[in-house]
């Protein structure tokens, strides 16, 4: 039996060998990282090394990195009313782009009546004119946008968004979970005030995330209260092994970032050319800059659930979009926000590549697509 091909890297990535080794070493430690004895200090060392690794990767200071249980918790922690810089007042409302992850669309700790969506263009990019208008119509706002969309791969103009937000007296949160390890991302270079990350999207373990806060930002209220862990920003004994794996994965990703991105982009082009060989096939957000690894497509009459099952039976793991909906195959809210008809959204299939994806994997996927296209799209 032929080996399976994994093309669902945006949902989760394989555990990197470096992360596995770091976690195995951490599991052998007995100390609590808050303890002052030698065992505790050794556990603390691993946590702080990982904190420094992530800080270096995203251009932040280690003291501004807060580890959490997941990207979802990191997003919820970031969306906190009362955030402020020394030169401005606290944010009182939340503006989120209509294509955000469910954990951001939920609004964090902002009351529902103080959360407003930001429309996006047909390509899935934030409508900057609408954003400017929304910012000028009310109290100071926290704006939350993705650096890169998890379904289409479309990149947002985050530096330009940051300029618009700051000129209006607001703050910017960037969900950079899909960006880390695929494209360069530095919080200060783009002007973000907060950024969130997830270990399992970059070759680390599931169940670890991080919030990075820009220097000088105050008013972040903890979600979890109790002990003084994570510089009083997130109570609870740290997941030492998971955090160590996160740090090791980030280091490994940065070492080959350029080479991996170039390889994935080359394979993505081949994949897209093959997909378009089926008449009427559409690649979403093809007009804008995207992640080098992501393809979201459809074809007339295609049903995502049937296609995902068909690929799976051919030994290819793909998805219908976000993997954060309890395994359900449902219409993409991202495509709906982009103005596509629900029937089109129901037929969207996502293929996402990773650092170990090879040409043979792409050829296998295209072979499966030709077979499925001839079967599923017959008139």
N, C-alpha and C positions, 0 to 999 in steps of 0.2 A: 504493500500500500504506500502511495506517495505521501511524503510529509505534508502537513498542512502549511498553508501560507497565512501569515498574520498581517492583515492590513487594517487594523483598528487601533492604531497607536494613539490617536487623540482620545480614545476612551481610557486606555491605560497602556503603559509600556512594560516590557520585560524588565525584570530586576537586573541591573548591571552587576557584573562580577565584582566590581570595586565596592558597591553598596552591600552585596552579600557578605564579603569579607569583613567589612566594617561592622556589620550587624552581628555576625558570629562572635567577633572579638568583644563587642559590647555586652552580649548575653552572658559572657563569662564573668562579668563584673557583678559584685554583690552590692556595691554602695549606692545609697540614695544621693543624687547630685546636690541636695541641700545639706547634707551632713558634712561636718568639718574634719572628720578623721580621714586617714589616707585613702580608704576605699571610696568615701564620698567625693574626695577631691579628684580621684581618677575618673569617676563618672562625670563630674563637673567638667573636667578637661575635654572629654569627648563632646559634650554639648556645646562648649564654647568654641571648639575647633570647627564644628559644623556651622555655628552661628557666624564665625569669621569667614568661612568658605562662601556662604550665601551672600554675606555682605559684600565681599570682593566681587562676586559674580554680577551683582546688580548695582554696584556703585554706591553702597550705603555704609553707614557706620554700624559695627556689630551691636552696639547698645540699642539700636533702633530696629533690631530683628526680633520678632515675637513668634515663637513656635506654637502651633495649634494642632488640633487633631486632624485637620483636613483643610482643603481649600474652601469648602463651604463654611466652616467655622471662621476661617480667616476673613472671608467676605462679610460675614455677619458682624464680626468684631470691628471691621473697618467702617461699616455703615452706622456711625454713632452720632446722634445729634449733640451739638455742643462743641464739636471739633473747631479749633481756631488756631490761627497764627498770632504772634504777639502784636502784629500791625493791623489786625482786623477783628471783626466780631465773630461770634459763634455761628456756625451754619444752622439753619432752622428748617430746611427742607431738602429733599433729595430728588435729583433728576437722573434717570437711568435710561440708557439707550434701549430701544425696543428689542434688540437682539441679544440682550445679556443672558447669562446663565441664570437658571432658576433661583439660585441662592442670592443673586443680586436683585432680581425682579421681586423677590419676597420683601425687600425693603429694609432688612436689618432691624434696627430698633426705632426706625421712623414710623409714626402712625400712618396708616394707609392714606389718609386725606392729605398728607404732606409729601406724597410720592407722586411724581409725574414722569411719563415716558417721553423720551426724545425720539422723534421720527428718524428713520433712516432712508437712504436713497434706494433705488432699485438694485444697486450693487451691494447694499448692505453696509454702507458707510454713513456715519452720523451726518445728518443734515445740519451744517454749521449755522445756517441762517436761522433755522428753528431753535437751535441751541442758544444763540445770541438773544433771540426774542424771549425765550423762557427765562434766561438769566436776568434780563432786565425787567421782569414782571414779578417782583416780589422780593422777599428777604434773601440774605446770602444763602447760597446753596452748595451742597456737596454734590458733585457730578461723578457718576460712575460709568465707565466705559471699558470694554475689553480692548486689550492691545491687539489680540487676534481672535477672531471668532472660531469657536470650537467646531462648528458645522461647515461653514464655507471657507474658512481660512483667511477671510478678508482682514487686512490690517487697517486699523483706525489711524487717522492722522493725530496721534496723541499729543505731539508737541504743539500743534496748532490749537487743539482743543484746550490744552493747558493754558496757552496764552489767552484765549478768549475767556476761560473760566476765571483766571486770576485778575484780568482787567475788570471783571464784574464783581470782584471781591469774594469769589467762591473758592472752593477747594476741589481737587481732583483725585479720585480713587481710580486706579487702573488694575483691572483683573488681568494679570500677566501670566496666568496659569498655563495657557497654551504657547506662550512666547518663549518662556525659559527653556534653553537648550536647543531651540530651533533658529532663533534670530537673536542678534545682540539686543540687550535691554538694560538700560541704566536709569534708575529712578530720577536722578538729578538732571541728567542730560535731556530728558523729555519734560521735566517740570512737574512730575507727579508728586502729590503730597502723601499718598499711600499706595502701596502695591501689594498684591497677594499672589501666592505661589503654592504649588502642590507637588509633593515629592514623587508621586507615582506617575506623573506626566513626564518626568525627566530621567526615569530609570531607577528611582528610589522606591521605597516600600509604600504601600497603601496605608492610609491612616495618619499621615503627617502633612501639615501645611505650615505656612508662615505668612505673617503680615509684616511688611517693612514700612516704617514710618519715616517721613522726611525729618531732618533736623529742625527743631524749633516748633514742631506741631504739638499742641497741648489739647486737653479735653477728651482724650480717648478713655472711655469708660469700659472697664472689664466686663466681659460676658459672664465669666466664672469668678466668683469671689471666694476667698478663703486664705490660703497661704500667700506668701509674697513672691511666688515663682514668676519667672519671666519679667523681672523688674516691675512687679506689681501689676502687670497688664494681663496676666492669664494664670489663674490659680490652678494648682494640680501638679503632682509629681510629673516631671518631664518623661516622655517616652524616649529613654536614652538610646536604645538600639535603633529605633525608627529615625531619630534625629541624626544619629551617626551615619545611617544609611543615606539619608537625604544629603548630608554634607559631602559624602564620598561621591554620590551620583552627580552632584553639581560640579565638583572638580573634574570628574571624568568627561562630562558633557562639554565643558568649556575648552578642554584640551583639543577636541576635534570638531568644534562648532562649525568652522568654515568649511572643512572638508565634508562633513556630514550634510550640511545644507546644500552644498553644490551637488553632491551625489543624489540627494532626494529630489532636487529641482530637475535634474536631468531625467531621472526615472519618472517623475510626475509628468513631464512633457510627453514622454513616450506613452504613458498610460492614457493621457487625455487624447492624444492623436488616435489611439486605438479605440477609445470609447466613442469618438465622433464618427468612426467608420460605420456605426449603426445610424441609419437615416433619422434625423430629428433629434439626436441626442444633444442635450444642453449642459454646459458646465456653468454652474452658478458662480457669480462674482468674478467671472473671467476677465472683466474689464479693469479691475483694480489690482493693486499689489496684494498678494496673498502669501501665506506661509508656504515654504518650499515643499511641504509634504502632503498637502490636503487637496482632495478633489471631491466635490459634491456635485452629483449629476442626476439627470433624469432623462427619460425618453417618452414620447407619446404612448400612453396606455400602460406604462410601467407602474407596478404596485410595489412599494418598498418592502413590505413584509414578505411577499412572494419572492422578490429578488434576493433579499438577505438569506432566506432559507435556501434558495437555489444556489447561491454562492457557497453557502455552508456545506451543502451536499457535494459540491465540487471540491471541497477542501480549502475554501478561501473564507477567512473571517473578515467580514465587513460590517457596517452598521447602517442604520437609517438616519443617523444624526447623533444627537446627544445620548450618552449612555446613562443618564441620571434620572430616568423615569421608570424605575422599578421593572426594567426589562420590557416595557411596553413599546410597540411600534405605533407611533401616532404622528399626525401631521406636524411638521416643523413650525414652531412659532417664529423662528428666524425668517423662514421664507414667507410666512404670512405677513410679517412686519415689512418685508421687502416688497410687498404688493402682489405676490403670486397667488393665483387661485388655489383654494384648498385641494383641488384635484391634482394640481401640479405638486404641491407640498407633500401629498401622500405618496408620491412616487420618487422622492429624493433618496439617493443612496450615497453614503460617504465611504471613500477609501482613503486611509491615511497611512503614510509610510513612516519608517524609522531608520535609525542609524545602521541597522543590519539588513535592511531590505535590499534584495539583489535583483538583477535583470531577470533572472529566471522566475522570481516571484511575480514580477509585472507580466511576463509572458504567460504565466499560468492564469493570472487574473483576467487577462484579455481573452485567453482561450475560453475561460468560463463565461465571460461576457458575450462572446460571439454565440456560444451555445444557448445561453439564456435568451439573448436577443432574438434568435431565430425561433425559439420556442414560445416565449412570453409575449412577444410583440407582433405575432402573426395577426393579420386583420381577419 
